Amino acid sequence: MATINVTDANFEEVVLKSDKPVVVDFWAQWCGPCKMIGPVLEDISNERDDITIVKMDIDENPEVPTSFGVRSIPTILIFKGGEAVATTMGAKPKAQLTSWIDGAV
């Protein structure tokens, strides 16, 4: 399953009300490390059906990132049952991201 773009308008429906854990990648077009991590998250998304991976452009959607204290990007949060349960920041290799996701879900 490919990554999904979410917005301030549909965040609650797509992320907080999801039956599965959701990995949210807060990013921006101008962010170099964000561009590096994007394909890695896309790969993970295509390999797994136990989680949903979504992306949120912080420039186009300022409300949700602010409400979760996102101060630098890339910031990745994992939500389970409508609650943020894990956070990581910065670009990481696929193995490290996969291990972090496995530890949180």
Secondary structure, 3 states (H helix, E strand, C coil): CCCEECCCCCHHHHHHCCCCCEEEEEECCCCHHHHHHHHHHHHHHHHCCCCEEEEEECCCCCHHHHHCCCCCCCEEEEEECCEEEEEEECCCCHHHHHHHHHHHC
